[in-house]
Amino acid sequence: MSSTVFMRIEEPRGRAPRRLALWDLGFRPFYLLAAWLALLSVPLWVLQFSGLIRTAWLPSSMWHAHEMVFGYTLAVVIGFLFTAGRNWSGQPTPTGRPLMALALLWVAARLLVLSPWLWASLLLNLAVPWLAAWGLWRALHAAGNRRNYFFVALLLMMGLASAAVHLQQAGWLELPGLRVGLDLLVFMIAVMAGRVVPMFSNNGVPGMQATRLPWLERAALGTVLLLLALDLFAVEGAVLAAGLLVTAIAHGLRLALWQPWKSLPNPLVWVLHLAYAWLPVHLLLRAAAALGWMAPGPAVHALTLGVIGLVTLGMITRTALGHTGRPLRAGPVETAAYLFMALAALLRVLLPLLLPASLMLAVQASALLWSASFALYLWRYTPLLLRPRADGQPG
């Protein structure tokens, strides 16, 4: 690995004005909030899982899953879309007081999930993605940017999926809200990965020739939508396993065209390749679970830690560097955070498969590594997210 991997991130010359820039653009508050939730909630869940405490109106496993999907990951998605949406449209996305209000609603939704007030929790967890969808749609609509309208639809559906989880826990409705939420996130990740990973790879690593085939791109995204349909209709067994296998093959071929083996010199690139490599692993493990060959836990965590954990950590570092006016270069802090997350995924997925009696150890060790990743992120990036851009540009 090149020695430049461990170079300290350079600060551009010149001194940015001293003022709080937290509400200048969506990635700033929502990346911080996501990181704090990731840091604190996973150890809290491990204490529940270990039987040391009892809290939350949702049972511990469902509370943990809901907050990772509709709390942590949704916060990253909102921060990313508000920031990317401004670039796509050339129009403003929520900043200032509207952004502050949405962030406070997100915090209130996290607290209400711990309370017995089901309907208040449902309404706020529905309102946050729907209000975010409104803020994004206004920018895209003003620019006539219909190409990205589907992100608005995905935010609306994330709200409905969260509401379905609440209604299911209340015994009012039997819909796979959590599974649908995960499928929506997989589709979003698959779309964005196809757009940015080949470009980032070819720009960031000399000699890489990551390519895209239009027919394969359509097939990869189409298979994810097929899985969403299968999950909506609660299809199981061999039919679901077949759909998962076809999806795994499509995404494995897609990744191979991106030449992941050449990405090692640049951590900002290899973390995205490694995240995407976990997707076919997740799909194959889920196919095995659908056939009754194994428990579903390893497949779920291959997705949540391997794919979502690594891709979100990779994006909240890369986009935070770029949108605070810093060089796109990973230092030792970023590299360590990526390695901790990669090891957390590996332990959580493989250890229970190889040694079923080690489940508690796997949960505790992976939680420690997960939280260490976000502790490093907060230590390095909190000052950058609170201060104005180093290059004096808005945002």
C-alpha positions as CSV (number, residue, x, y, z in Angstrom):
1,M,0.0,0.0,0.0
2,S,1.3,3.4,-0.9
3,S,2.8,5.5,1.9
4,T,0.5,8.4,0.9
5,V,-2.4,6.5,2.5
6,F,-1.2,7.5,6.0
7,M,-0.4,11.1,5.2
8,R,-2.1,13.7,7.4
9,I,-4.9,15.6,5.8
10,E,-3.6,18.9,4.7
11,E,-5.5,22.1,5.6
12,P,-5.7,24.6,2.8
13,R,-3.9,27.9,3.3
14,G,-5.9,30.8,4.7
15,R,-8.0,31.0,7.7
16,A,-11.8,30.5,7.5
17,P,-13.9,33.0,9.4
18,R,-14.8,32.0,12.9
19,R,-18.5,31.3,13.0
20,L,-20.7,28.3,13.5
21,A,-21.4,26.7,10.1
22,L,-23.5,23.8,11.3
23,W,-26.7,24.9,9.5
24,D,-25.0,25.9,6.2
25,L,-25.8,22.6,4.4
26,G,-27.6,19.4,5.2
27,F,-24.5,17.1,5.5
28,R,-23.2,19.0,8.5
29,P,-25.9,18.4,11.2
30,F,-27.1,15.1,9.8
31,Y,-23.7,13.5,9.6
32,L,-22.9,14.6,13.2
33,L,-26.3,13.3,14.4
34,A,-25.9,10.0,12.6
35,A,-22.4,9.5,14.0
36,W,-23.6,10.2,17.6
37,L,-26.5,7.8,17.2
38,A,-24.2,5.1,15.8
39,L,-21.7,5.7,18.6
40,L,-24.3,5.6,21.5
41,S,-27.2,3.4,20.4
42,V,-25.3,0.2,19.5
43,P,-23.7,-0.1,23.0
44,L,-27.1,0.6,24.5
45,W,-28.6,-2.2,22.5
46,V,-25.7,-4.6,23.5
47,L,-26.5,-3.9,27.1
48,Q,-30.1,-4.8,26.3
49,F,-29.1,-7.9,24.4
50,S,-26.9,-8.9,27.3
51,G,-29.9,-8.6,29.7
52,L,-28.3,-5.8,31.7
53,I,-30.9,-3.1,31.0
54,R,-34.4,-2.9,29.6
55,T,-35.8,0.2,27.8
56,A,-37.7,1.2,24.7
57,W,-41.3,0.3,23.9
58,L,-40.1,-1.7,20.9
59,P,-38.5,-5.0,21.9
60,S,-34.7,-4.7,21.9
61,S,-34.0,-6.4,18.6
62,M,-36.7,-4.4,16.8
63,W,-35.6,-1.1,18.4
64,H,-32.0,-1.7,17.4
65,A,-33.0,-2.6,13.8
66,H,-35.4,0.4,13.5
67,E,-32.8,2.9,14.7
68,M,-30.1,1.6,12.5
69,V,-32.3,1.8,9.4
70,F,-34.7,4.7,10.1
71,G,-32.5,6.6,12.5
72,Y,-28.8,6.3,11.6
73,T,-28.9,5.4,7.9
74,L,-31.8,7.8,7.1
75,A,-29.8,10.6,8.7
76,V,-26.9,9.9,6.4
77,V,-29.2,9.7,3.4
78,I,-30.9,13.0,4.2
79,G,-27.5,14.8,4.8
80,F,-26.2,13.3,1.5
81,L,-29.3,14.1,-0.6
82,F,-29.6,17.7,0.7
83,T,-26.0,18.2,-0.3
84,A,-26.0,16.4,-3.6
85,G,-29.4,17.8,-4.4
86,R,-28.0,21.3,-4.4
87,N,-25.3,20.2,-6.8
88,W,-27.7,18.3,-9.1
89,S,-30.2,21.2,-9.3
90,G,-28.2,24.4,-8.7
91,Q,-31.0,25.3,-6.3
92,P,-30.9,25.6,-2.5
93,T,-31.9,22.7,-0.3
94,P,-33.0,23.4,3.4
95,T,-30.5,25.4,5.4
96,G,-30.6,27.6,8.5
97,R,-33.8,27.4,10.5
98,P,-35.6,24.9,8.3
99,L,-32.6,22.6,8.5
100,M,-32.4,23.1,12.3
101,A,-36.1,22.3,12.7
102,L,-35.8,19.1,10.7
103,A,-32.7,18.0,12.7
104,L,-34.6,18.7,16.0
105,L,-37.5,16.6,14.7
106,W,-35.1,13.8,13.9
107,V,-33.8,13.9,17.5
108,A,-37.3,14.0,18.9
109,A,-38.1,10.9,16.8
110,R,-35.2,9.1,18.3
111,L,-36.3,9.9,21.8
112,L,-40.0,8.9,21.2
113,V,-38.9,5.4,20.0
114,L,-37.7,4.9,23.5
115,S,-41.1,6.0,25.0
116,P,-44.4,4.2,25.2
117,W,-46.1,6.9,23.0
118,L,-46.5,4.8,19.9
119,W,-48.6,7.2,17.8
120,A,-46.3,10.2,18.5
121,S,-43.3,8.1,17.6
122,L,-45.0,6.9,14.4
123,L,-46.0,10.4,13.3
124,L,-42.5,11.9,13.9
125,N,-40.7,9.0,12.2
126,L,-43.1,9.4,9.3
127,A,-42.7,13.2,9.2
128,V,-38.9,13.3,9.1
129,P,-38.4,11.6,5.8
130,W,-41.5,13.2,4.3
131,L,-40.3,16.7,5.2
132,A,-36.9,15.8,3.8
133,A,-38.6,14.6,0.6
134,W,-40.4,18.0,0.4
135,G,-37.1,19.9,0.8
136,L,-35.4,17.8,-1.9
137,W,-38.3,18.0,-4.3
138,R,-38.5,21.7,-4.2
139,A,-34.9,22.0,-5.3
140,L,-35.2,19.4,-8.0
141,H,-38.6,20.7,-9.3
142,A,-37.3,24.3,-9.5
143,A,-34.5,23.1,-11.7
144,G,-36.6,20.6,-13.7
145,N,-34.3,17.8,-12.6
146,R,-36.7,14.9,-13.1
147,R,-33.9,12.4,-13.3
148,N,-33.5,12.4,-9.5
149,Y,-37.2,12.5,-8.6
150,F,-37.0,8.8,-7.6
151,F,-34.9,9.9,-4.5
152,V,-38.0,11.8,-3.4
153,A,-40.1,8.7,-3.8
154,L,-37.6,6.6,-1.9
155,L,-37.7,9.0,1.1
156,L,-41.5,8.9,1.0
157,M,-41.4,5.1,1.0
158,M,-38.9,5.1,3.9
159,G,-41.4,7.0,6.0
160,L,-44.1,4.5,5.1
161,A,-41.8,1.6,6.0
162,S,-41.0,3.1,9.4
163,A,-44.7,3.5,10.0
164,A,-45.3,-0.1,9.1
165,V,-42.8,-1.2,11.7
166,H,-44.7,0.8,14.4
167,L,-48.0,-0.6,13.3
168,Q,-46.6,-4.2,13.3
169,Q,-45.4,-3.8,16.8
170,A,-48.8,-2.5,17.9
171,G,-50.5,-5.5,16.3
172,W,-52.4,-3.4,13.8
173,L,-50.8,-4.5,10.6
174,E,-48.6,-7.3,9.3
175,L,-46.3,-5.7,6.7
176,P,-42.5,-6.3,6.4
177,G,-41.6,-2.7,7.1
178,L,-38.1,-3.4,8.2
179,R,-37.3,-5.7,5.3
180,V,-38.8,-3.1,2.8
181,G,-36.7,-0.4,4.4
182,L,-33.6,-2.4,3.9
183,D,-34.5,-3.1,0.3
184,L,-35.0,0.6,-0.4
185,L,-31.6,1.3,1.0
186,V,-30.0,-1.4,-1.1
187,F,-31.6,0.2,-4.2
188,M,-30.4,3.6,-3.2
189,I,-26.9,2.3,-2.6
190,A,-26.9,0.4,-5.9
191,V,-27.9,3.5,-7.8
192,M,-25.4,5.8,-6.2
193,A,-22.6,3.2,-6.4
194,G,-23.1,2.9,-10.1
195,R,-22.9,6.6,-10.5
196,V,-19.9,7.4,-8.3
197,V,-17.7,4.3,-7.7
198,P,-16.3,3.9,-11.2
199,M,-15.7,7.7,-11.4
200,F,-14.1,7.9,-8.0
201,S,-12.0,4.8,-8.8
202,N,-10.7,6.1,-12.1
203,N,-10.0,9.6,-10.7
204,G,-8.5,8.4,-7.5
205,V,-6.3,5.5,-8.5
206,P,-3.9,5.7,-11.5
207,G,-4.3,2.9,-13.9
208,M,-7.8,1.8,-12.8
209,Q,-10.2,1.3,-15.6
210,A,-13.5,0.8,-13.9
211,T,-16.3,0.3,-16.5
212,R,-20.0,0.1,-16.7
213,L,-22.2,-1.9,-19.1
214,P,-25.6,-0.4,-19.7
215,W,-27.4,-3.7,-19.9
216,L,-25.7,-4.9,-16.7
217,E,-26.6,-1.6,-14.9
218,R,-30.2,-2.1,-15.8
219,A,-30.1,-5.7,-14.7
220,A,-28.5,-5.0,-11.4
221,L,-31.0,-2.3,-10.5
222,G,-33.9,-4.4,-11.8
223,T,-33.0,-7.4,-9.7
224,V,-33.1,-5.2,-6.5
225,L,-36.6,-4.0,-7.5
226,L,-37.6,-7.6,-8.0
227,L,-36.4,-8.4,-4.4
228,L,-38.5,-5.5,-3.2
229,A,-41.6,-6.9,-4.9
230,L,-40.9,-10.4,-3.5
231,D,-40.5,-9.0,0.0
232,L,-43.7,-6.9,-0.3
233,F,-45.6,-10.0,-1.1
234,A,-43.9,-12.1,1.5
235,V,-42.5,-14.6,-1.0
236,E,-40.2,-17.1,0.7
237,G,-38.5,-20.4,0.0
238,A,-37.0,-21.5,-3.3
239,V,-38.6,-18.6,-5.3
240,L,-37.0,-16.0,-3.1
241,A,-33.7,-17.9,-3.1
242,A,-33.7,-17.9,-6.9
243,G,-34.3,-14.2,-7.0
244,L,-31.5,-13.6,-4.5
245,L,-29.1,-15.8,-6.5
246,V,-29.8,-13.9,-9.7
247,T,-29.3,-10.6,-7.9
248,A,-26.0,-11.7,-6.4
249,I,-24.7,-12.7,-9.8
250,A,-25.7,-9.4,-11.3
251,H,-24.0,-7.4,-8.6
252,G,-20.9,-9.6,-8.5
253,L,-20.4,-9.0,-12.2
254,R,-21.0,-5.3,-11.8
255,L,-18.3,-5.1,-9.1
256,A,-15.8,-7.2,-11.2
257,L,-16.0,-4.5,-13.9
258,W,-15.0,-1.9,-11.4
259,Q,-11.6,-3.7,-10.8
260,P,-11.7,-3.6,-7.0
261,W,-8.3,-5.3,-6.6
262,K,-6.7,-2.2,-8.0
263,S,-8.3,0.1,-5.4
264,L,-5.9,-0.6,-2.5
265,P,-3.7,2.5,-2.8
266,N,-6.5,4.8,-1.9
267,P,-8.7,4.1,1.2
268,L,-11.4,6.5,0.0
269,V,-11.8,4.2,-2.9
270,W,-11.2,0.8,-1.5
271,V,-13.7,1.3,1.3
272,L,-16.5,1.7,-1.3
273,H,-15.4,-1.4,-3.2
274,L,-15.2,-3.4,0.0
275,A,-18.7,-2.2,1.0
276,Y,-20.1,-3.2,-2.4
277,A,-18.4,-6.6,-2.2
278,W,-20.5,-7.4,0.9
279,L,-23.7,-7.0,-1.2
280,P,-23.4,-10.3,-3.1
281,V,-22.2,-11.9,0.1
282,H,-25.4,-10.7,1.8
283,L,-27.5,-12.0,-1.0
284,L,-26.0,-15.4,-1.1
285,L,-26.3,-15.8,2.7
286,R,-29.9,-14.6,2.5
287,A,-30.6,-17.2,-0.2
288,A,-29.1,-19.9,2.1
289,A,-31.4,-18.7,4.9
290,A,-34.4,-18.7,2.6
291,L,-33.7,-22.4,1.9
292,G,-33.5,-23.1,5.6
293,W,-29.8,-23.9,5.5
294,M,-28.8,-21.3,8.1
295,A,-30.2,-18.6,10.4
296,P,-31.0,-15.2,8.9
297,G,-28.7,-13.3,11.3
298,P,-25.4,-13.5,9.3
299,A,-27.2,-12.3,6.1
300,V,-28.8,-9.3,7.9
301,H,-25.5,-8.2,9.3
302,A,-23.6,-8.7,6.1
303,L,-25.9,-6.0,4.8
304,T,-26.1,-3.7,7.8
305,L,-22.5,-3.8,8.9
306,G,-20.8,-4.8,5.7
307,V,-22.7,-2.9,3.0
308,I,-24.4,-0.1,4.9
309,G,-21.8,0.4,7.6
310,L,-18.9,0.7,5.2
311,V,-20.6,2.6,2.5
312,T,-22.1,5.2,4.8
313,L,-18.7,5.6,6.7
314,G,-17.0,6.0,3.3
315,M,-19.4,8.6,2.1
316,I,-19.6,10.7,5.3
317,T,-15.8,11.0,5.2
318,R,-15.4,11.6,1.5
319,T,-18.3,14.1,1.1
320,A,-17.4,15.9,4.3
321,L,-13.8,16.4,3.1
322,G,-15.0,17.6,-0.3
323,H,-17.7,19.9,1.0
324,T,-15.6,21.5,3.7
325,G,-12.9,22.4,1.1
326,R,-10.3,19.8,2.2
327,P,-8.3,17.6,-0.1
328,L,-9.8,14.2,-0.9
329,R,-7.2,12.3,1.0
330,A,-7.6,9.7,3.8
331,G,-5.3,10.0,6.7
332,P,-4.7,7.5,9.5
333,V,-7.9,8.4,11.3
334,E,-10.1,7.6,8.3
335,T,-8.1,4.5,7.5
336,A,-8.4,3.2,11.0
337,A,-12.1,3.8,11.1
338,Y,-12.6,1.9,7.8
339,L,-10.5,-1.0,9.1
340,F,-12.5,-1.1,12.4
341,M,-15.8,-1.2,10.5
342,A,-14.5,-3.9,8.2
343,L,-13.4,-6.0,11.1
344,A,-16.7,-5.4,12.9
345,A,-18.6,-6.8,9.9
346,L,-16.3,-9.8,9.5
347,L,-16.6,-10.8,13.2
348,R,-20.4,-10.3,13.4
349,V,-21.0,-12.4,10.2
350,L,-18.3,-15.1,10.3
351,L,-17.8,-15.8,14.0
352,P,-21.4,-17.0,14.7
353,L,-21.3,-19.1,11.5
354,L,-18.1,-20.9,12.5
355,L,-18.7,-21.0,16.2
356,P,-22.4,-20.6,17.1
357,A,-21.7,-20.5,20.8
358,S,-19.7,-17.4,20.3
359,L,-22.7,-15.2,19.4
360,M,-22.4,-13.0,22.5
361,L,-18.7,-12.5,21.9
362,A,-19.3,-11.6,18.3
363,V,-22.0,-9.1,19.2
364,Q,-19.9,-7.4,21.8
365,A,-16.7,-7.3,19.8
366,S,-18.4,-6.0,16.7
367,A,-20.3,-3.3,18.7
368,L,-17.0,-2.1,20.2
369,L,-15.4,-1.9,16.8
370,W,-18.5,-0.2,15.3
371,S,-18.5,2.5,18.0
372,A,-14.7,3.0,17.8
373,S,-15.2,3.8,14.1
374,F,-17.6,6.5,14.8
375,A,-15.6,7.8,17.8
376,L,-12.8,8.4,15.4
377,Y,-15.1,10.0,12.9
378,L,-16.5,12.4,15.5
379,W,-13.0,13.3,16.8
380,R,-11.7,14.1,13.4
381,Y,-14.7,15.6,11.7
382,T,-16.7,17.5,14.4
383,P,-14.4,20.6,14.0
384,L,-14.7,20.4,10.2
385,L,-18.5,20.2,10.2
386,L,-18.9,23.0,12.7
387,R,-16.5,25.5,10.9
388,P,-17.1,27.2,7.5
389,R,-15.4,25.8,4.4
390,A,-11.7,26.2,4.4
391,D,-11.7,27.6,0.9
392,G,-14.2,30.3,1.7
393,Q,-16.9,28.9,-0.6
394,P,-20.6,28.6,0.6
395,G,-21.9,25.3,2.0
